[in-house]
Amino acid sequence: MTDRLYTVLLYSDDPQVRDRMRLAVGPRPASDLKVEFVEAATYAECIQLVDDYEIDLLLLDGEATPAGGIGIARQIKDDRADSPPVCLVIARAADRWLAAYAAVEATLVHPLDPVTTGQTVAAMLRAGNGVEAKA
């Protein structure tokens, strides 16, 4: 059990989508993980938060406009050697090829399932911090 608090950045232009992301992840995506959230509604806010804070995971809305999560993910991956892991929330499973182009570590599909979302976020936080993922 760790006392570490992980920071998850939620990006969407739609505050309701950010709320659904926060609820699906929850403050404890697993019993041994605690998270806090920072939120961005624009491309500029998202980049600023990544620059200014130690972000452990990006949860990006692939359907956001005008800057979608796919483009932001690709930009961050291209610009930073130490990019935090990225989970992209997409509208259709068929869009996973776009997520692969953006080099994201995981995808989730709208509407978010809390169990799948929690498991995905927990595994990514553990993997991103050198902690072995639990089965």
N, C-alpha and C positions, 0 to 999 in steps of 0.2 A: 504494500500500500504506500502510495506516495502523497505528499502534501503539495506537489507541484500543481500549479494552476495553468492550464493550457489556454492560449488565446486563439480563437477561431474568428476569422474575418468573414462576415456575411455580406455578399454583394448582390444587389438587385436594385433596379430603379423603382420597383414596386414595394412599398413598405409592407403590404400584406404577404408578399412572397418571403420577405426577410422574416416576418413573424412566423410563418409556417416552417421556415428553415430552423429558426431558433427552437420552436416547439418540438420539431422532429428530432433534433440533436439532444435537447435538454441540457440541464446543468451537469449531468453525469451520464455521458453516453455509455459508460461501463462503471461498475462498482469501484474500480481503482483509478478512475479518471475524472477530474473536475475541469470544467471549461468556463471561460468567460467569453463574451462576444463583443466585437467591435463591428460597426456597420458602416457601409459605404453605399451611397445611392448613385454616384457618378464615377466615371473612369478616373477623374482627377482625385477624388476622395480615396478611391481604392489604392491607387499608386502611392498617394501620400501616406496612408496608413502602413503600407508595406515598407515604405522607406523609413518611417518614424518609430515603428514598434516591432517587437519581436513576435511575429505572427507564426504560429505553429501549423496552421492549416487555413487554406482559402476554400470557402464554399461559395462558388460562383453560379449565378443564374445565367444559363446559356441563352435564355429568351429575353434578357434585359435589352432595353433600347435607350439611347442610340448605340451605346457601346455594349456589346454582348459579352458574356462571360468567356466565350470561346476565344475571342480576340484578345481580351485582357489576359487570359491564361497564356496564350502564345507569346504575347508581349513580355510578360513577366519571366517566362521560361527563357526567352531569347536574351533578355537584358541582364539576368542575374544568375551567376553560377550557383548561388546558395538559395535558390528559390524555395519557399515553403511548398510542401505538397499541396496539390490542387485537386479538389473534387468538383466536378462540373454537373450541375443539375440541368438536364435536357428534357424536352417535351416528348420526344419520340425515341424509342430504343434504336431506331434506324439511324439516328444522328450520332451514334457512337464513333463513326469514322471521322467526324469533325473533331470529336474529343481527342481521338488518336493523333490527328494533325496538330492539335494544340499541346500535345505531349502531357496531358493530365494523367494523374495516377489512378483516378477512379471516376466513375459516373454514377449518377442516380437519376431516376426518371420521375418527373412530376406526374401525379401528386406524390409527395414524399411519404413513404411508409416509415413510421418511427422506429420499428425494429431494425429494418435494413439500414436506415440512415445511421442509427446509433452504432450498429456493428461496423459499418463502413468507416465512420469517423473514428471510432475507437481503434480499429486496426491501423488506420493511417497515422494517428497520433503516436501509437506505439512504434510503428515502423520508422516514422520520421525522427524519432528520438532514441533510436538504438535499443528500444525495449522490445523483447520478443513478443510477438502477438500470441494471445491465448486462443486455443481452439474452441 
